[in-house]
Amino acid sequence: MKKLTNIFINTKENKLRLAEVVFTDKIKEIKFLSDEIDWNDIKDKNSLDEFKSKYKKEIKNENIIDGNFCLLMPGAIDPHVHFDTPGFEFREDFEHASTAAAYGGVTTIIDMPCTSLPPVTDLKNFTTKLEAVRNRSLIDFAFWGGIRRQDFDDLNKLEQQVIELSEAGVAGYKVYVISGMEEFSDLTYQQIEQAAKLIQQTGKPMAVHAEDKSLIISRRDNFQKDNKNGWREYCTARDVEAERVAIEHIKNIAEKTGCRIHVVHLSSKAGMEIIRTAAKENIQLTSETCPHYLYFTQQDFENNKIRNYLKTAPPVKFEEDKNELWNALKNNELEFVTTDHAGCNPDEEKISDNFWKVYGGIPGVEHRVPFLFSEGFLKNRLTLEQTINLLSTNAAKFFNLIDKGELKESKDADFALIDLWNSEVVSAENMHSKGKYTPFEGVTFNAIVKRTFLRGEEIINHDENKFGKIGYGKFIKVE
């Protein structure tokens, strides 16, 4: 038995209680040691020091861990990452990425099927990936399955693949309206509808990269023909309209098939309005967004220090889009904030003067938790409760990760200790992912992940720069 003491636990909205948690690999007991406190009463360091002097418990036992009056949150869950093992490990691998995740307070990820070789499109490929990853993760992990155009050669076989992947425990199925990957090609809207009918039988979600292919390709081809290869052309080709048109099609497919459809990395106000309309019409269409869409706009491409680092698909949009996404989070209209973590070797793939050829992806799994506390909660855009839900609880419920996402007895003892009274400047050289670059370089986050625990074991200690054993992370079969 271990005990974590001198910690705050969020009870509701911006309320906290001093607590201690008794745990093994599971949470055994949570004891509250104070009445509810409002965040405003302890948000400055002097008020906190006063509170500490009144309540601090002395530690006299090696099995008692001093939380030093940090916030204890359930281990964060990032349900949209590309960790690239096996096949694309020149960009990223599970050892580096899972360590970065743990430093960022993340104890569970769901890895995408498209950036591993072979892609996770059938049971054989699923098994290959699981064997490749099995002893290479510091944190717990689940897998997305996926469906590609080349899987439509035999519809009976495709149906079998979908069912077998579900039984093997994938969290859902990824499809693309537009893809730049030969091994994981995009689908037509008609094929997405066929896929949705098959996936609907499993009860699991279909995740869609929703940007309209015909709009993007025709614009791109015209620009390239005229030798227009800058960031403006890239962003014009993949504009708000490209996202809006695709999401409109996807909404109609969700309505026709009854499939749970989830639009990944939402970037625009126009897209959000369709998600909102779908909710009012009781259509099962949900979405997520990412830190880069909540912080940057296309104006930031003017900064040549971060320009290439900021390239993603879809690209960041405008001030009104950014503001609308924050509003949607505040109004509980988006399910969670993910990272779409996708790193590379920046010295090779982020250097081209031809923006079309720059690798699109940000290795963000280490920064999401401090970002959302800093930019969301501490700037009064979100309550403390909403912040934790968006980082952990909502994803556990959405994907039926029954042992994760809440500080409750009998749940896994997955925790992150968050210091909300100190700040840290983001620096690429301190990152733990394989590719050390970020558009957040030099940005101050007013929250620090101090320690991370997975199933009762401390896997990260920020101050001592210690981390746990690679291979401790387990595969989670999603029912």
C-alpha positions in Angstrom: 0.0 0.0 0.0 1.2 3.5 -0.8 -0.3 6.8 0.2 -0.2 10.1 -1.6 -0.8 13.1 0.7 -0.8 16.9 0.6 -2.7 17.0 -2.7 -5.7 18.9 -4.0 -8.5 17.0 -5.8 -11.1 18.8 -8.0 -14.6 18.2 -6.8 -16.7 20.3 -9.2 -16.2 23.3 -11.4 -13.4 25.3 -9.7 -13.7 23.7 -6.3 -11.0 21.7 -4.6 -10.5 19.7 -1.5 -7.3 18.7 0.3 -7.0 14.9 0.1 -4.9 11.8 0.3 -5.1 8.7 -1.8 -4.3 5.1 -0.7 -3.4 2.9 -3.6 -1.6 -0.2 -5.0 -2.0 -0.6 -8.7 -5.6 0.4 -8.1 -7.1 3.3 -6.1 -8.1 1.8 -2.7 -9.4 4.8 -0.9 -9.7 8.6 -1.2 -9.8 10.5 2.0 -10.8 14.2 2.0 -9.1 16.3 4.7 -10.7 19.7 4.2 -14.0 21.3 3.2 -14.4 22.6 -0.3 -12.1 25.4 -1.2 -12.6 27.8 -4.1 -9.6 28.1 -6.5 -9.6 31.9 -6.1 -8.9 31.5 -2.4 -5.5 29.7 -3.1 -4.6 30.8 -6.6 -1.7 33.1 -5.5 1.4 31.7 -3.8 0.9 33.7 -0.5 -2.6 32.2 0.0 -1.3 28.8 -0.8 1.6 29.1 1.7 -0.9 30.2 4.3 -3.0 27.1 3.5 0.0 24.8 3.6 1.1 26.1 7.1 -2.4 25.2 8.4 -2.7 21.7 6.8 0.7 20.3 5.8 1.2 16.8 6.9 4.7 15.7 7.8 6.0 12.6 5.9 7.5 9.9 8.2 7.0 6.8 6.2 8.7 5.8 2.9 5.4 4.5 1.6 3.8 8.0 1.9 4.5 10.3 -1.0 4.3 14.1 -0.5 2.3 15.7 -3.3 3.5 19.1 -2.1 0.0 20.6 -2.6 -0.2 20.0 -6.3 -3.4 19.2 -8.1 -3.9 15.5 -8.5 -5.7 14.7 -11.8 -6.5 11.3 -13.3 -3.7 10.3 -15.8 -4.3 12.1 -19.0 -5.5 10.2 -22.1 -4.5 11.3 -25.6 -6.7 9.4 -28.1 -5.1 10.7 -31.3 -1.3 10.1 -31.7 1.1 8.8 -34.3 3.9 6.9 -32.5 5.2 5.3 -35.8 6.3 1.9 -34.5 6.9 -0.2 -36.6 7.8 1.2 -40.0 8.3 5.0 -39.6 10.8 5.0 -36.7 13.1 7.3 -38.5 10.5 9.9 -37.4 9.3 8.7 -34.0 9.1 5.5 -32.0 7.2 4.2 -29.0 10.1 4.5 -26.6 10.6 8.2 -27.2 7.0 9.1 -27.7 5.7 7.3 -24.7 8.3 8.9 -22.5 7.4 12.3 -23.8 3.7 11.5 -23.1 4.5 10.5 -19.5 6.5 13.7 -19.0 3.3 15.5 -20.2 1.1 13.7 -17.6 -0.3 11.2 -20.1 -0.7 7.6 -19.0 -2.7 6.2 -21.9 -2.7 6.9 -25.7 -4.6 5.5 -28.6 -2.3 5.1 -31.6 -3.4 5.7 -35.2 -3.3 2.8 -37.7 -1.9 4.7 -40.7 1.6 5.6 -39.6 2.9 2.1 -39.0 3.9 -0.6 -41.5 1.9 -2.6 -42.1 -1.1 -0.3 -41.3 -3.6 -1.7 -38.9 -6.3 -2.7 -41.4 -6.7 -6.4 -40.6 -6.1 -8.9 -37.8 -2.7 -10.0 -39.1 -1.4 -6.4 -39.3 -2.9 -5.7 -35.8 -0.9 -8.7 -34.4 2.3 -7.6 -36.2 2.0 -4.1 -34.6 1.1 -5.4 -31.1 4.2 -7.7 -31.2 6.4 -4.8 -32.3 5.2 -2.4 -29.6 4.5 -4.9 -26.7 7.7 -4.1 -24.7 8.5 -0.7 -26.0 6.1 1.7 -24.2 6.4 3.4 -20.8 2.6 4.1 -20.7 -0.6 2.1 -21.5 -1.8 2.1 -25.1 -4.7 1.1 -27.3 -4.9 1.0 -31.1 -7.1 2.5 -33.8 -7.9 0.2 -36.7 -8.4 1.6 -40.2 -10.0 1.2 -43.6 -8.2 2.2 -46.9 -9.4 2.3 -50.5 -7.4 -0.8 -51.2 -9.6 -2.7 -48.7 -12.6 -2.3 -50.9 -11.5 -4.9 -53.5 -13.6 -7.5 -51.6 -16.5 -6.2 -49.5 -17.1 -9.6 -47.7 -13.4 -9.7 -46.7 -13.6 -6.0 -45.6 -16.6 -6.8 -43.3 -14.6 -9.7 -41.8 -11.6 -7.4 -41.2 -13.8 -4.9 -39.4 -15.3 -7.5 -37.1 -12.0 -9.2 -36.4 -10.4 -5.9 -35.5 -13.2 -5.1 -33.2 -12.9 -8.4 -31.4 -9.1 -7.9 -31.1 -9.9 -4.7 -29.2 -9.4 -1.7 -31.5 -10.8 1.5 -30.1 -12.4 2.5 -33.5 -11.6 2.9 -37.2 -9.8 5.7 -39.0 -10.6 6.8 -42.5 -9.4 9.7 -44.7 -11.3 11.9 -47.1 -7.9 13.0 -48.3 -4.6 11.2 -47.6 -1.0 11.7 -48.7 0.0 8.1 -47.8 0.3 5.3 -50.4 -0.1 2.6 -47.8 -3.2 4.2 -46.3 -5.2 5.7 -49.2 -8.3 7.9 -48.9 -11.9 6.9 -49.5 -14.6 8.4 -51.6 -17.7 9.6 -49.7 -19.6 6.6 -51.1 -16.9 4.3 -49.7 -17.0 6.1 -46.3 -20.7 5.4 -46.2 -20.1 1.7 -46.9 -17.5 1.7 -44.2 -19.8 3.4 -41.8 -22.5 0.7 -42.3 -19.9 -2.0 -41.4 -18.5 -0.1 -38.4 -21.9 0.7 -37.1 -22.4 -3.0 -36.4 -19.5 -2.9 -33.9 -20.8 0.1 -32.0 -17.3 1.6 -32.2 -16.6 5.1 -33.6 -15.3 5.9 -37.1 -12.7 8.7 -37.0 -12.6 10.9 -40.1 -9.9 13.2 -41.5 -12.4 15.6 -43.0 -11.0 17.9 -45.8 -12.6 17.7 -49.3 -10.2 16.0 -51.7 -11.5 17.4 -55.0 -11.3 21.0 -53.7 -7.8 20.6 -52.4 -6.3 18.6 -55.3 -7.7 21.0 -58.0 -6.3 24.1 -56.1 -3.0 22.5 -55.3 -2.5 21.4 -58.9 -3.2 24.9 -60.2 -0.8 26.5 -57.7 2.0 24.0 -58.5 1.5 24.5 -62.2 2.2 28.2 -61.6 5.1 27.4 -59.4 3.4 28.8 -56.3 4.8 26.9 -53.4 4.4 29.0 -50.3 2.5 28.6 -47.1 -0.3 30.9 -48.4 -1.0 28.6 -51.3 -1.0 25.5 -49.0 -3.4 27.2 -46.6 -5.6 28.4 -49.5 -5.9 24.9 -50.9 -6.8 23.5 -47.5 -9.1 26.3 -46.5 -12.2 26.5 -44.2 -14.4 25.6 -47.2 -12.5 22.3 -47.7 -13.2 21.3 -44.1 -16.8 22.5 -44.2 -17.7 20.6 -47.4 -16.2 17.4 -46.0 -17.9 17.6 -42.6 -21.2 18.3 -44.3 -20.9 15.1 -46.3 -19.8 13.2 -43.1 -22.8 14.5 -41.2 -25.1 13.2 -43.9 -23.4 9.8 -43.7 -23.7 9.7 -39.9 -27.4 10.5 -40.3 -28.0 7.8 -42.9 -26.0 5.0 -41.3 -26.5 5.6 -37.5 -22.7 5.1 -37.2 -20.9 7.0 -34.4 -18.6 9.3 -36.5 -15.9 11.5 -35.0 -14.3 14.3 -36.9 -10.6 14.5 -35.9 -8.5 17.7 -35.4 -11.3 20.2 -36.1 -9.8 23.6 -37.1 -12.7 25.9 -38.2 -15.8 27.8 -37.0 -17.7 26.6 -40.0 -16.9 22.9 -39.2 -17.9 23.5 -35.6 -21.3 24.9 -36.6 -22.0 21.6 -38.5 -21.0 19.5 -35.4 -23.4 21.7 -33.3 -26.2 21.3 -35.8 -25.8 17.5 -35.8 -26.0 17.5 -32.0 -29.3 19.4 -32.1 -30.6 16.9 -34.7 -29.5 13.9 -32.5 -27.0 12.7 -35.2 -24.0 10.9 -33.7 -21.4 13.3 -35.0 -18.7 14.4 -32.5 -15.3 16.1 -32.8 -12.1 17.1 -31.1 -9.5 19.9 -31.6 -5.8 20.3 -30.8 -3.6 22.9 -29.0 -2.2 24.3 -32.2 -5.7 25.3 -33.4 -6.4 26.9 -30.1 -3.2 29.0 -30.0 -1.9 29.8 -33.5 -3.5 31.5 -36.6 -2.2 31.8 -40.2 -0.6 35.1 -39.1 2.0 32.9 -37.3 3.2 31.5 -40.6 4.8 34.9 -41.1 7.3 33.9 -38.4 9.9 32.0 -40.3 11.4 30.5 -37.1 8.3 28.4 -36.6 6.6 28.4 -40.0 7.6 24.9 -41.1 7.2 23.5 -37.6 3.6 24.8 -37.6 2.6 22.9 -40.8 -0.3 20.4 -40.2 -3.2 19.1 -42.2 -5.6 20.8 -41.8 -3.6 24.0 -41.3 -4.4 26.4 -38.5 -7.0 29.0 -39.5 -8.0 32.5 -38.3 -8.8 34.4 -35.1 -12.6 33.8 -35.4 -11.9 30.0 -35.8 -9.7 29.9 -32.8 -12.2 31.8 -30.7 -15.0 29.6 -31.8 -13.1 26.4 -30.8 -12.5 27.8 -27.3 -16.3 28.7 -27.1 -17.1 25.1 -28.1 -14.9 23.7 -25.4 -16.4 26.1 -22.8 -19.9 25.0 -23.9 -19.0 21.2 -23.7 -19.5 20.8 -27.5 -16.2 19.1 -28.3 -15.3 15.7 -26.8 -11.7 16.3 -26.0 -8.4 18.0 -26.9 -5.9 15.7 -28.6 -2.5 16.4 -30.0 -2.4 14.5 -33.4 1.2 13.9 -32.2 3.3 13.4 -35.4 7.0 14.1 -35.2 9.8 13.8 -37.7 13.5 14.6 -38.0 13.2 18.4 -38.4 16.7 18.7 -39.9 15.5 16.6 -42.8 11.8 17.0 -43.2 11.0 20.5 -41.9 13.6 22.5 -44.0 12.2 22.7 -47.6 11.5 26.1 -49.1 8.7 24.4 -51.0 5.9 24.3 -48.4 4.1 21.5 -50.2 7.1 19.3 -49.5 7.5 20.2 -45.8 6.4 17.3 -43.5 3.1 18.1 -41.8 3.1 17.3 -38.1 3.8 18.5 -34.6 5.2 16.3 -31.7 2.8 17.7 -29.1 2.1 14.8 -26.7 4.4 16.3 -24.0 2.8 19.8 -24.1 -1.0 19.3 -24.2 -1.7 19.0 -20.4 0.3 22.1 -19.3 -1.1 24.0 -22.4 -4.7 23.4 -21.5 -4.3 24.2 -17.8 -2.3 27.4 -18.7 -4.4 28.6 -21.7 -7.7 27.2 -20.7 -8.2 27.0 -17.0 -5.8 29.7 -15.8 -7.1 32.2 -18.4 -10.7 31.5 -17.3 -11.7 30.0 -20.6 -12.5 26.7 -18.9 -13.3 25.5 -15.4 -10.9 23.1 -13.6 -13.4 20.4 -14.0 -13.8 20.9 -17.8 -10.0 21.0 -18.2 -9.7 17.6 -16.5 -12.6 16.2 -18.5 -11.1 17.3 -21.8 -7.7 15.8 -20.9 -8.8 12.5 -19.4 -12.4 11.7 -18.3 -14.2 12.3 -21.5 -11.9 10.1 -23.6 -12.2 7.3 -21.1 -16.0 7.4 -21.3 -16.0 7.9 -25.1 -13.8 4.8 -25.8 -15.1 2.7 -22.8 -11.7 2.6 -21.1 -13.4 1.4 -17.9 -10.3 1.5 -15.6 -9.1 4.9 -16.7 -10.0 8.6 -16.5 -11.3 9.1 -13.0 -10.1 9.4 -9.4 -12.4 6.7 -8.0 -11.9 3.6 -5.9 -11.1 0.5 -7.9 -10.0 2.5 -11.0 -6.3 2.2 -12.1 -4.0 4.3 -10.0 -3.1 6.6 -12.9 -2.3 10.1 -11.7 -0.6 13.3 -12.7 0.5 15.9 -10.2 0.1 19.4 -11.6 1.8 22.5 -10.2 -0.6 25.4 -11.0 1.5 28.0 -9.2 4.7 27.9 -11.2 5.6 28.2 -14.9 7.9 26.8 -17.5 9.1 28.0 -20.8 8.7 25.5 -23.7 12.0 24.5 -25.1 12.7 22.0 -27.9 15.9 20.8 -26.4 14.1 19.6 -23.3 11.6 17.5 -25.2 11.6 13.8 -24.9 10.1 12.8 -28.3 12.5 11.7 -31.1 11.9 14.9 -33.1 12.8 17.9 -30.9 10.9 20.8 -32.4 7.8 22.7 -31.6 5.9 25.9 -32.8 5.5 26.6 -29.0 9.2 27.2 -28.7 9.7 30.0 -26.1 6.1 30.1 -25.0 5.5 30.1 -21.2 3.0 27.6 -19.8 1.8 28.5 -16.3 1.4 24.9 -15.2 4.0 22.1 -14.8 3.5 18.3 -14.7 5.5 17.3 -11.7 5.0 13.6 -11.4 3.2 10.9 -13.3 2.0 7.5 -12.0 0.7 4.6 -14.0 -1.0 1.7 -12.2 0.6 2.8 -8.9 4.2 3.1 -10.2 5.8 6.5 -10.5 6.9 6.7 -14.1 8.0 10.3 -14.3 9.5 12.6 -11.7 10.1 16.1 -13.3 12.3 17.6 -10.6 14.6 14.5 -10.4 14.4 13.9 -14.1 13.7 10.2 -13.4 11.5 8.0 -15.5 10.3 4.4 -15.2 10.9 1.2 -17.1 10.2 1.1 -20.8 7.9 -1.9 -21.3 5.8 -1.1 -18.2 3.0 0.1 -20.5 0.3 -2.4 -21.3 -1.9 -2.9 -24.3 -5.5 -2.0 -23.5 -8.2 -4.1 -25.3 -11.2 -1.9 -25.9 -14.5 -3.8 -25.6 
